[in-house]
Amino acid sequence: MIFAHSERSRLPTALKILVAGGFGAGKTTMVGAVSETRTLRTEEILTDRGIGVDDPTQVEAKRTTTVAMDFGRITLSNDYVLYLFGTPGQERFWFVWDELAEGALGAVVLADTRRLADCFPSVDYFERRGTPFVVAVNCFDGAPRYELDDVRVALQLDPSIPILLCDARKRESSREVLITLVGHSARMRAEPVGG
């Protein structure tokens, strides 16, 4: 008996996505909120060894930090499965980034308006590598609100780079950021993407 090959039997394309940004910007939260699988986390409790090394300004309630990566997965459609890798935010763990970035389709740079300068290293890193990225301004409770055009100017972003608001705690908000990134990356690579 010969079995017909159908569209349903086709496996979705796996896409590797990085979630980056400064210390406490919401990377672990975003990966956890959107992942359809249990998130792998490499968090450790903040200790006094970080005093003078990590800047807890505006994130004093933060008790843990990612020391290697976060990992999650989300299916965007029958065509695409995104594998999400959350990067560590502190400079002392940046040596991990090159390994994580290998083969990535693109990146989300999470920005915190309370500490906007903290996302400059992420923006610079992806610009140097030529990795397509979007900037998602994470709307923390009580954080200052700015027009997206003002954030774009402050970060010196090229007009072609998408910038949007998000709430990293909410699945749909985080999913919209990822969809925007996949579309942006496809345009940058001139590849058609559905979804």
C-alpha positions as CSV (number, residue, x, y, z in Angstrom):
1,M,0.0,0.0,0.0
2,I,1.3,3.5,-0.9
3,F,0.7,6.3,1.5
4,A,0.1,9.7,0.0
5,H,2.3,12.5,1.3
6,S,0.1,15.2,2.6
7,E,0.8,18.8,3.7
8,R,-0.2,17.7,7.3
9,S,2.8,15.4,7.4
10,R,5.3,18.1,6.7
11,L,7.3,19.2,9.7
12,P,7.4,22.8,10.7
13,T,10.5,24.9,10.2
14,A,12.5,25.3,13.4
15,L,13.7,28.9,14.0
16,K,16.1,30.0,16.6
17,I,15.3,33.3,18.3
18,L,17.3,35.2,21.0
19,V,15.7,37.2,23.7
20,A,18.2,39.8,25.0
21,G,18.4,43.0,27.0
22,G,19.8,44.4,30.2
23,F,19.8,43.0,33.7
24,G,16.2,42.8,34.9
25,A,14.6,43.7,31.5
26,G,12.2,40.8,31.5
27,K,13.9,38.2,29.4
28,T,13.2,35.2,31.6
29,T,9.6,36.4,32.1
30,M,9.0,36.7,28.4
31,V,10.4,33.2,27.6
32,G,8.4,31.7,30.4
33,A,5.2,33.6,29.5
34,V,5.2,32.5,25.8
35,S,6.7,29.0,26.0
36,E,4.3,26.1,25.4
37,T,6.7,23.8,27.2
38,R,8.2,24.0,30.7
39,T,10.9,26.6,30.5
40,L,14.5,25.6,31.2
41,R,16.0,28.3,33.4
42,T,19.5,28.7,34.7
43,E,18.8,31.2,37.4
44,E,20.8,31.6,40.6
45,I,20.0,33.7,43.6
46,L,21.7,37.1,43.7
47,T,24.3,37.2,46.4
48,D,26.6,39.8,47.9
49,R,29.2,38.9,45.2
50,G,27.2,41.0,42.8
51,I,27.6,44.1,44.9
52,G,29.6,46.6,42.9
53,V,29.3,44.4,39.8
54,D,25.6,44.3,39.1
55,D,23.5,47.5,39.2
56,P,20.2,46.8,40.9
57,T,18.9,50.4,40.5
58,Q,15.2,50.3,39.7
59,V,15.1,46.5,40.0
60,E,15.8,46.2,43.8
61,A,13.1,43.5,44.1
62,K,15.0,41.2,41.8
63,R,16.2,38.1,43.7
64,T,17.6,35.8,40.9
65,T,19.6,36.2,37.7
66,T,20.1,34.1,34.6
67,V,23.7,32.8,34.5
68,A,23.6,30.9,31.2
69,M,20.3,31.0,29.3
70,D,16.6,30.4,29.4
71,F,15.0,28.1,26.9
72,G,11.5,27.7,25.7
73,R,9.5,26.8,22.6
74,I,6.4,28.2,20.9
75,T,4.6,27.0,17.7
76,L,3.5,30.1,15.7
77,S,1.7,28.2,13.0
78,N,1.7,24.8,11.3
79,D,4.8,26.2,9.5
80,Y,7.0,27.5,12.2
81,V,8.3,26.5,15.6
82,L,10.4,29.1,17.5
83,Y,13.1,27.9,19.9
84,L,13.7,30.8,22.3
85,F,17.0,31.4,24.0
86,G,17.0,34.1,26.7
87,T,20.5,35.6,27.2
88,P,22.0,36.6,30.5
89,G,21.9,40.3,31.0
90,Q,25.0,41.1,33.0
91,E,28.3,41.9,31.3
92,R,30.2,39.1,33.2
93,F,28.0,36.5,31.4
94,W,28.2,37.9,27.9
95,F,30.8,35.3,26.8
96,V,27.8,33.0,26.4
97,W,26.2,35.2,23.7
98,D,28.4,34.1,20.8
99,E,27.4,30.5,21.3
100,L,23.7,31.3,21.8
101,A,23.7,33.6,18.7
102,E,25.1,31.0,16.3
103,G,22.4,30.1,13.8
104,A,19.8,32.5,15.2
105,L,17.2,33.9,12.8
106,G,16.9,37.1,14.8
107,A,16.6,38.6,18.3
108,V,14.2,40.5,20.5
109,V,15.9,43.3,22.5
110,L,13.8,44.0,25.6
111,A,14.1,47.6,26.7
112,D,13.2,48.9,30.2
113,T,12.5,52.6,30.2
114,R,13.8,52.9,33.8
115,R,17.2,51.7,32.6
116,L,17.1,52.4,28.8
117,A,20.9,52.5,28.4
118,D,21.1,48.9,29.5
119,C,19.9,47.7,26.1
120,F,22.7,49.5,24.2
121,P,25.0,46.5,24.4
122,S,22.3,44.2,22.9
123,V,21.6,46.6,20.1
124,D,25.3,47.1,19.4
125,Y,25.9,43.3,19.5
126,F,23.2,42.5,16.9
127,E,24.0,45.4,14.7
128,R,27.7,44.2,14.6
129,R,26.7,40.6,13.8
130,G,24.1,41.7,11.2
131,T,21.4,39.8,13.1
132,P,17.9,41.1,12.4
133,F,16.3,42.3,15.7
134,V,13.3,44.2,17.0
135,V,13.1,46.3,20.2
136,A,10.3,45.6,22.6
137,V,9.7,48.2,25.3
138,N,8.6,46.2,28.3
139,C,5.8,48.1,30.1
140,F,6.7,47.7,33.7
141,D,4.2,48.9,36.3
142,G,5.2,52.4,37.4
143,A,7.9,52.8,34.8
144,P,8.0,56.0,32.8
145,R,6.1,55.9,29.5
146,Y,7.6,57.5,26.4
147,E,6.5,57.7,22.8
148,L,8.1,55.0,20.7
149,D,9.6,57.6,18.4
150,D,11.4,59.1,21.4
151,V,12.7,55.7,22.4
152,R,13.9,55.1,18.9
153,V,15.8,58.4,18.9
154,A,17.3,57.7,22.4
155,L,18.5,54.3,21.2
156,Q,19.7,55.7,17.8
157,L,17.8,53.0,16.0
158,D,17.6,52.9,12.2
159,P,14.0,53.6,11.0
160,S,13.8,50.1,9.5
161,I,14.1,48.4,12.9
162,P,10.7,47.7,14.4
163,I,10.0,49.0,17.9
164,L,6.9,48.1,19.8
165,L,5.4,48.1,23.3
166,C,4.9,44.8,25.1
167,D,4.1,43.3,28.5
168,A,6.5,40.4,28.8
169,R,4.3,38.8,31.5
170,K,1.5,38.3,28.9
171,R,1.6,35.5,26.4
172,E,-0.3,37.3,23.6
173,S,1.8,40.4,23.9
174,S,5.1,38.4,23.8
175,R,3.7,36.3,20.9
176,E,3.0,39.5,18.9
177,V,6.7,40.6,19.5
178,L,7.9,37.3,18.1
179,I,5.6,37.5,15.1
180,T,6.9,41.0,14.4
181,L,10.5,39.7,14.6
182,V,9.9,36.7,12.3
183,G,8.3,39.0,9.7
184,H,11.1,41.6,10.0
185,S,13.8,38.9,9.7
186,A,12.0,37.5,6.6
187,R,12.0,41.0,5.0
188,M,15.6,41.5,5.9
189,R,16.5,38.1,4.3
190,A,14.0,38.5,1.5
191,E,12.3,35.2,2.4
192,P,8.5,34.8,2.3
193,V,7.0,34.0,5.7
194,G,3.4,33.1,6.5
195,G,1.9,33.0,10.0
